[in-house]
Amino acid sequence: MPKFIFVFFIVAFSASLTSCNPNDKNKQNLQDSSGSIDTVNSVKLQLVTNDVHFPVQVKASPDSTHRLFIIDLAGKIFILKDSHMLSHPFLDLTNRLENKDHAPNIRGVYSMVFSPQFAQNKKLYVCYNAPTRIDSNVCKLVVSEFTVSDGNPDVADSTSERRVFEVEGHTVQNDPCGMAFGPDGYLYISVGDNGTPMKDRKGQYLDSYLGKLLRINVDKLPYTVPPDNPFVGTRGAKPEIWAYGLRRLWRFSFDKETNVLIGGDVGDKLEEEIDILKKGGNYGWPLIEGDSIRVNKDTLHLANFIAPVAAYGRKDGICVMGGSIYHGQGIPYLDGKYVFGDFNGNLFSLAKDSSGKWQRTSLKVLNKPASPFIINSCDIDGDGEVYFSGILNAKEGAIGAVYKLVRCW
């Protein structure tokens, strides 16, 4: 991410933490009047809530309650139930976050995921930056397990925390990303590689967790390594690694119909990319970014790298936020397409054409918010419908917002 964008990103984070409980008037002004164009590349945004200061992810309850769990970067997870935000948080981690640096992008909760056996074990996993005892480090990246309270399904037991996975390092505060359980029942964790000078990036080094997609078994804590992970037994390699050469795989997801693992890898100065993540795959960072080569071609063995299925430059976006392959009922013309967003508010779909080549298409939002919408995440609910969470850069201050993507007629 270019320096000026990163600075703006921090400003937006800080402003969002001061804009609490926007009033009804603000809610009414979040959307412009809609247009009347009826095309397969047009959509609308339906406001779900703007009662969360800085939403960074929306997760659907893995049961029949149709609840939405919304993560606030500042440390709380809220529940939207029957179209109303519950007054008490589902989980409050504000007193467990990193405490050396209060910059909101560092002192935060970034992602959560429910256990595939949630109906039986009531377990969930949360990724956040926690305090470290190493003076030279700002924090440590932590993935922890929590259990829902016995007496209240709308509250997690904060005393049930069990640390699953931790990463130390003097730049790891910049590297938290996403999590997802695969169809194999294993937990996949992405860790970034964007906090160090270019010469020190670790994406190509198998002895580091940075710039990797990890795969672990959390059935036994803290965890075990699946024996079929690609680098098990490789000398010097971290056995948890599933794929590597990634800058910041912020959000990724498994397609429920094909089990394809797909995600958006945030670029640095040149391009954003969408990747299909494969076992043992090397996606080129920091030698390659998108479709662009960062070093002399003569020093590369290009056959060793897996190319993105799509990439785009600064004319179309600045930070890809990822998404999911759509299988909802609300927007039939998006069925089977990968729907995703960019930090700058642009929305896209991605699908194969008749020749098997992936084609990216811009989605036109007919009722764009009156204020610029900064997208933090793209997620789906239990019915496969798409939600975008982020910040409205309004005149009265930054306002957190979650929108549902709906058809344009």
PyMOL commands that set and color helices and strands:
alter all, ss='L'
color gray80, all
select helices_A, chain A and resi 3-16+24-28+94-96+118-121+172-174+198-200+297-299+302-304+332-334
alter helices_A, ss='H'
color red, helices_A
select strands_A, chain A and resi 42-49+55-60+68-72+76-81+84-85+91-92+109-114+123-130+140-148+156-167+176-181+187-191+212-216+241-244+249-254+261-265+272-276+288-289+292-293+310-312+320-325+338-342+347-352+358-365+373-380+386-394+397-407
alter strands_A, ss='S'
color yellow, strands_A
deselect
rebuild
show_as cartoon
